[in-house]
Amino acid sequence: MSDTVETQVIDPRRAVAATKIPTTIITGFLGSGKTTLIRRLLQNPGGRRLAVIVNEFGDVGVDGEILRGCGVETCADEDIVELANGCICCTVADDFLPTMTRLIERPDPPEHILIETSGLALPKPLLKAFTWPQVRARTTVDGVITIVDAAAVAAGRFAPDEAALATAGRADPTLDHETPLEELFEEQLGSADLVVLHKVDLLSADDLARVEQQVRSMLRPGVDLLRASHGQIDPAVLLGLGVNAEDDLASRPSHHETEADHDHDDFDSFGLSAGELTDLEGLASRLAEVLRRHDVLRLKGVVAVAGRPARLILQAVGPRVETYFDRAWRADEARATRLVVIGRRGLDHQAVGADLGAALG
């Protein structure tokens, strides 16, 4: 009679990865709910010490300020780092790598890093940065999570204008006629390890089924899709995917593989400042009319309301406007309204700013 000894073969790549700081890349188009989801994670970290890198399109940062207003000690200032010098996919060497280096070399480095990309960012250039030696040695991409605004998909936000494309195609059949929004949507889905179909409470059952079918058709094999509203997802489902995505670049398609540079000339943004709002009644409808008139893609920021001790957070995707009060104004900060406006190329800053100012009273 002989004894049988079972041996366990350990993948050396996983053994090394276990010593690295896992990093989750959270991407998705403007207003899909990335900041809302991260805010929930910060409030329910599952015992992890989290750090967040927030990237914004344009030079005015709002999302980091919103995250710091979540009201719990896990939102410490030193754990939330803002990159507001353009989309992270275009500033990897200048901004992202030094920021990551500072985080991982802290005396108390985070146990998990969250990266919120700009809504206009391509995920793959960021993924490639994790193959750089100074980052690869200490971190690994736990997974890429793409947040999808289900209501925006249902409204045709990312669908091409078929008539316009047909006209362009007849004029020059050699052109790539995908719209910038459609292309970006495909890029963000094509890099995903997990997709969150967000704001599903805004859709009927039939519309939701149609949107889910459309999104699933654009995913790589094996990528899961979850439904959610208001960022309410168990953190255990989002963190700990263990994908090591930087080792799987080849399976993630990109329209920009052969391009030396990528820019965002199809989009434009500007900041808007104002004093205290005196008429809160009807604010959403007034703003919606302005956003619809100028075809603004995104409006977000902090609003000061006269007579109210707390800040009003304003979020709009197209003409869909949401507001809520978060933390009280601090004694050391000015009670002022700060907004960011994002639209397509050719956005009339002066006209939009004047109309928003009138809507804000």
Rosetta blueprint (number, residue, H / E / L):
1 M L
2 S L
3 D L
4 T L
5 V L
6 E L
7 T L
8 Q L
9 V L
10 I L
11 D L
12 P H
13 R H
14 R H
15 A H
16 V H
17 A H
18 A L
19 T L
20 K L
21 I E
22 P E
23 T E
24 T E
25 I E
26 I E
27 T E
28 G L
29 F L
30 L L
31 G L
32 S L
33 G L
34 K H
35 T H
36 T H
37 L H
38 I H
39 R H
40 R H
41 L H
42 L H
43 Q H
44 N L
45 P L
46 G L
47 G L
48 R L
49 R L
50 L E
51 A E
52 V E
53 I E
54 V E
55 N E
56 E L
57 F L
58 G L
59 D L
60 V L
61 G L
62 V L
63 D H
64 G H
65 E H
66 I H
67 L H
68 R H
69 G L
70 C L
71 G L
72 V L
73 E H
74 T H
75 C H
76 A L
77 D H
78 E H
79 D H
80 I E
81 V E
82 E E
83 L E
84 A L
85 N L
86 G L
87 C L
88 I H
89 C H
90 C H
91 T L
92 V H
93 A H
94 D H
95 D H
96 F H
97 L H
98 P H
99 T H
100 M H
101 T H
102 R H
103 L H
104 I H
105 E L
106 R L
107 P L
108 D L
109 P L
110 P L
111 E L
112 H E
113 I E
114 L E
115 I E
116 E E
117 T L
118 S L
119 G L
120 L L
121 A L
122 L L
123 P H
124 K H
125 P H
126 L H
127 L H
128 K H
129 A H
130 F L
131 T L
132 W L
133 P H
134 Q H
135 V H
136 R H
137 A L
138 R L
139 T E
140 T E
141 V E
142 D E
143 G E
144 V E
145 I E
146 T E
147 I E
148 V E
149 D E
150 A H
151 A H
152 A H
153 V H
154 A H
155 A L
156 G L
157 R L
158 F L
159 A L
160 P L
161 D L
162 E H
163 A H
164 A H
165 L H
166 A H
167 T H
168 A H
169 G H
170 R H
171 A H
172 D L
173 P L
174 T L
175 L L
176 D L
177 H L
178 E L
179 T L
180 P H
181 L H
182 E H
183 E H
184 L H
185 F H
186 E H
187 E H
188 Q H
189 L H
190 G H
191 S L
192 A L
193 D L
194 L E
195 V E
196 V E
197 L E
198 H E
199 K L
200 V H
201 D H
202 L H
203 L L
204 S L
205 A H
206 D H
207 D H
208 L H
209 A H
210 R H
211 V H
212 E H
213 Q H
214 Q H
215 V H
216 R H
217 S L
218 M L
219 L L
220 R L
221 P L
222 G L
223 V L
224 D E
225 L E
226 L E
227 R E
228 A L
229 S L
230 H L
231 G L
232 Q L
233 I L
234 D L
235 P H
236 A H
237 V H
238 L H
239 L L
240 G L
241 L L
242 G L
243 V L
244 N L
245 A H
246 E H
247 D H
248 D L
249 L L
250 A L
251 S L
252 R L
253 P L
254 S L
255 H L
256 H L
257 E L
258 T L
259 E L
260 A L
261 D L
262 H L
263 D L
264 H L
265 D L
266 D L
267 F E
268 D E
269 S E
270 F E
271 G E
272 L E
273 S E
274 A E
275 G L
276 E L
277 L E
278 T L
279 D L
280 L L
281 E L
282 G L
283 L H
284 A H
285 S H
286 R H
287 L H
288 A H
289 E H
290 V H
291 L H
292 R H
293 R H
294 H H
295 D L
296 V L
297 L L
298 R E
299 L E
300 K E
301 G E
302 V E
303 V E
304 A L
305 V E
306 A L
307 G L
308 R L
309 P L
310 A E
311 R E
312 L E
313 I E
314 L E
315 Q E
316 A E
317 V E
318 G L
319 P L
320 R E
321 V E
322 E E
323 T E
324 Y E
325 F E
326 D E
327 R E
328 A E
329 W L
330 R L
331 A L
332 D L
333 E L
334 A L
335 R L
336 A L
337 T E
338 R E
339 L E
340 V E
341 V E
342 I E
343 G E
344 R E
345 R L
346 G L
347 L L
348 D L
349 H H
350 Q H
351 A H
352 V H
353 G H
354 A H
355 D H
356 L H
357 G H
358 A H
359 A H
360 L H
361 G L
